[in-house]
Amino acid sequence: MSEHPSEKPTEPIYQETKPLPPRASKPPQPPRPPRETRAMQTSKTPGGTPLGGPANYQQQYDYDRPTPPPEHVPGRKSRITAGLLGILLGVVGAHRFYLGYKGLGWIMLLITVVSLGQAWFVPAIWGAIEGILYFVMRRGYWSVDSKHRPLQW
């Protein structure tokens, strides 16, 4: 009669081994000088003397140009526009096209067109709910566009 596999003695998972020999210690190395970054590099004249000041300082950091406030970054979509499009034109999926979700926009448009307007209330209610969510939700799916950029007010 054969034994069940679980009744057979098993080999230990970890086998005892001899301890490893001690590692040879390396002599301490002197500290390395810091590397020069682009901002730290200085321009030099043909003779090899520095001109003074970091190279390309103005071009690299561009401090003379004002930065726009974070609320008005070009290319970001508006939460108000998305909400109003969802409430007013949700029947054709205008808010989805605006935010870059073209697949869902086409689905909402096709529901209206294929039903010859008989099922207009389905995408209209769908769009109205999403429009309200764009106004209310501050984080998560309803606060970003298709490229995962946050919506601005």
C-alpha positions as a Markdown table, in Angstrom:
| # | Residue | x | y | z |
|---|---|---|---|---|
| 1 | Met | 0.0 | 0.0 | 0.0 |
| 2 | Ser | 1.4 | 3.4 | -0.9 |
| 3 | Glu | 1.6 | 6.3 | 1.4 |
| 4 | His | -0.1 | 9.6 | 0.8 |
| 5 | Pro | 2.3 | 12.3 | -0.4 |
| 6 | Ser | 1.6 | 14.4 | 2.7 |
| 7 | Glu | 2.7 | 11.6 | 5.0 |
| 8 | Lys | 6.1 | 11.2 | 3.4 |
| 9 | Pro | 9.0 | 12.8 | 5.3 |
| 10 | Thr | 10.1 | 16.0 | 3.5 |
| 11 | Glu | 13.5 | 17.5 | 3.2 |
| 12 | Pro | 14.2 | 20.6 | 5.3 |
| 13 | Ile | 13.7 | 23.8 | 3.5 |
| 14 | Tyr | 16.9 | 25.4 | 4.8 |
| 15 | Gln | 19.9 | 23.3 | 5.1 |
| 16 | Glu | 22.5 | 24.1 | 7.6 |
| 17 | Thr | 25.7 | 25.4 | 6.1 |
| 18 | Lys | 29.1 | 26.4 | 7.3 |
| 19 | Pro | 29.4 | 30.1 | 8.3 |
| 20 | Leu | 30.8 | 32.4 | 5.7 |
| 21 | Pro | 34.4 | 33.5 | 6.0 |
| 22 | Pro | 34.8 | 37.1 | 7.2 |
| 23 | Arg | 35.1 | 39.7 | 4.5 |
| 24 | Ala | 38.4 | 41.4 | 3.9 |
| 25 | Ser | 38.1 | 45.0 | 5.1 |
| 26 | Lys | 38.9 | 47.7 | 2.5 |
| 27 | Pro | 41.1 | 50.6 | 3.5 |
| 28 | Pro | 39.1 | 53.8 | 4.0 |
| 29 | Gln | 39.1 | 55.9 | 0.9 |
| 30 | Pro | 39.5 | 59.7 | 1.0 |
| 31 | Pro | 36.3 | 61.6 | 0.3 |
| 32 | Arg | 35.7 | 62.5 | -3.3 |
| 33 | Pro | 35.4 | 66.2 | -4.2 |
| 34 | Pro | 31.8 | 67.3 | -5.2 |
| 35 | Arg | 31.1 | 67.2 | -8.9 |
| 36 | Glu | 30.4 | 70.5 | -10.7 |
| 37 | Thr | 26.9 | 71.0 | -11.9 |
| 38 | Arg | 25.9 | 73.1 | -14.9 |
| 39 | Ala | 25.0 | 76.0 | -12.7 |
| 40 | Met | 28.4 | 75.8 | -11.0 |
| 41 | Gln | 30.4 | 75.8 | -14.2 |
| 42 | Thr | 31.9 | 79.1 | -15.2 |
| 43 | Ser | 32.7 | 80.4 | -18.6 |
| 44 | Lys | 36.4 | 80.8 | -19.4 |
| 45 | Thr | 38.2 | 83.0 | -21.7 |
| 46 | Pro | 40.5 | 81.5 | -24.3 |
| 47 | Gly | 43.4 | 82.0 | -21.8 |
| 48 | Gly | 41.6 | 79.7 | -19.3 |
| 49 | Thr | 40.6 | 82.4 | -16.8 |
| 50 | Pro | 37.0 | 82.4 | -15.5 |
| 51 | Leu | 34.7 | 85.3 | -16.7 |
| 52 | Gly | 32.8 | 85.4 | -13.4 |
| 53 | Gly | 29.4 | 84.1 | -12.6 |
| 54 | Pro | 27.8 | 80.7 | -13.6 |
| 55 | Ala | 27.5 | 79.9 | -17.2 |
| 56 | Asn | 24.1 | 80.1 | -18.8 |
| 57 | Tyr | 22.6 | 81.3 | -15.5 |
| 58 | Gln | 19.9 | 83.5 | -17.1 |
| 59 | Gln | 19.0 | 81.0 | -19.8 |
| 60 | Gln | 18.8 | 78.0 | -17.4 |
| 61 | Tyr | 16.6 | 79.6 | -14.7 |
| 62 | Asp | 14.9 | 82.4 | -16.6 |
| 63 | Tyr | 14.0 | 84.4 | -13.5 |
| 64 | Asp | 12.9 | 87.5 | -15.5 |
| 65 | Arg | 9.8 | 85.7 | -16.9 |
| 66 | Pro | 6.8 | 85.7 | -14.5 |
| 67 | Thr | 5.2 | 82.4 | -13.8 |
| 68 | Pro | 1.5 | 82.1 | -14.1 |
| 69 | Pro | -0.6 | 81.3 | -11.0 |
| 70 | Pro | -1.3 | 77.6 | -10.6 |
| 71 | Glu | -5.1 | 78.1 | -11.2 |
| 72 | His | -4.6 | 79.4 | -14.7 |
| 73 | Val | -2.2 | 77.0 | -16.4 |
| 74 | Pro | -2.6 | 76.9 | -20.2 |
| 75 | Gly | -3.9 | 73.6 | -21.6 |
| 76 | Arg | -5.8 | 72.6 | -18.5 |
| 77 | Lys | -9.6 | 72.1 | -18.8 |
| 78 | Ser | -12.2 | 74.0 | -16.8 |
| 79 | Arg | -14.3 | 72.2 | -14.3 |
| 80 | Ile | -17.1 | 74.8 | -14.8 |
| 81 | Thr | -17.2 | 74.2 | -18.6 |
| 82 | Ala | -17.2 | 70.4 | -18.2 |
| 83 | Gly | -20.1 | 70.6 | -15.6 |
| 84 | Leu | -22.2 | 73.0 | -17.8 |
| 85 | Leu | -21.6 | 70.9 | -20.9 |
| 86 | Gly | -22.6 | 67.8 | -19.0 |
| 87 | Ile | -25.8 | 69.3 | -17.7 |
| 88 | Leu | -26.9 | 71.2 | -20.8 |
| 89 | Leu | -25.4 | 69.0 | -23.7 |
| 90 | Gly | -25.0 | 65.7 | -21.9 |
| 91 | Val | -27.5 | 64.2 | -24.3 |
| 92 | Val | -24.8 | 64.2 | -27.0 |
| 93 | Gly | -21.8 | 63.6 | -24.7 |
| 94 | Ala | -20.3 | 67.1 | -25.3 |
| 95 | His | -18.6 | 67.1 | -21.8 |
| 96 | Arg | -16.8 | 63.8 | -22.6 |
| 97 | Phe | -15.5 | 65.1 | -25.9 |
| 98 | Tyr | -14.3 | 68.3 | -24.1 |
| 99 | Leu | -12.4 | 66.4 | -21.5 |
| 100 | Gly | -10.8 | 64.0 | -24.1 |
| 101 | Tyr | -12.9 | 60.9 | -23.3 |
| 102 | Lys | -13.9 | 60.4 | -26.9 |
| 103 | Gly | -15.0 | 56.8 | -26.6 |
| 104 | Leu | -17.6 | 57.6 | -24.0 |
| 105 | Gly | -18.6 | 60.7 | -25.9 |
| 106 | Trp | -19.3 | 58.6 | -29.0 |
| 107 | Ile | -21.3 | 56.1 | -26.9 |
| 108 | Met | -23.5 | 58.8 | -25.5 |
| 109 | Leu | -24.0 | 60.3 | -29.0 |
| 110 | Leu | -24.8 | 57.0 | -30.6 |
| 111 | Ile | -27.4 | 56.1 | -27.9 |
| 112 | Thr | -29.2 | 59.3 | -28.9 |
| 113 | Val | -28.8 | 58.9 | -32.7 |
| 114 | Val | -29.4 | 55.1 | -33.0 |
| 115 | Ser | -32.7 | 55.4 | -31.0 |
| 116 | Leu | -33.7 | 58.3 | -33.3 |
| 117 | Gly | -34.1 | 60.5 | -30.2 |
| 118 | Gln | -36.5 | 58.1 | -28.4 |
| 119 | Ala | -33.9 | 57.3 | -25.7 |
| 120 | Trp | -32.7 | 60.8 | -25.3 |
| 121 | Phe | -33.3 | 60.8 | -21.6 |
| 122 | Val | -30.7 | 58.1 | -20.9 |
| 123 | Pro | -27.7 | 60.1 | -22.0 |
| 124 | Ala | -29.3 | 63.3 | -20.7 |
| 125 | Ile | -29.7 | 61.9 | -17.2 |
| 126 | Trp | -26.2 | 60.4 | -17.4 |
| 127 | Gly | -24.7 | 63.7 | -18.5 |
| 128 | Ala | -26.6 | 65.7 | -15.9 |
| 129 | Ile | -25.3 | 63.4 | -13.1 |
| 130 | Glu | -21.7 | 63.6 | -14.4 |
| 131 | Gly | -22.0 | 67.4 | -14.8 |
| 132 | Ile | -23.0 | 67.7 | -11.1 |
| 133 | Leu | -20.1 | 65.4 | -10.1 |
| 134 | Tyr | -17.6 | 67.6 | -12.0 |
| 135 | Phe | -18.8 | 70.6 | -9.9 |
| 136 | Val | -18.9 | 68.7 | -6.5 |
| 137 | Met | -15.9 | 66.3 | -6.6 |
| 138 | Arg | -12.5 | 67.7 | -5.7 |
| 139 | Arg | -10.5 | 64.5 | -6.0 |
| 140 | Gly | -10.6 | 61.3 | -8.0 |
| 141 | Tyr | -12.0 | 60.5 | -11.4 |
| 142 | Trp | -14.3 | 63.5 | -11.7 |
| 143 | Ser | -11.5 | 66.0 | -11.0 |
| 144 | Val | -9.1 | 65.1 | -13.9 |
| 145 | Asp | -9.3 | 65.0 | -17.7 |
| 146 | Ser | -8.3 | 62.1 | -19.9 |
| 147 | Lys | -4.6 | 62.9 | -19.6 |
| 148 | His | -4.9 | 62.9 | -15.7 |
| 149 | Arg | -4.3 | 66.6 | -15.4 |
| 150 | Pro | -6.4 | 68.2 | -12.7 |
| 151 | Leu | -9.3 | 70.4 | -13.7 |
| 152 | Gln | -9.1 | 74.1 | -12.9 |
| 153 | Trp | -11.9 | 76.3 | -11.7 |
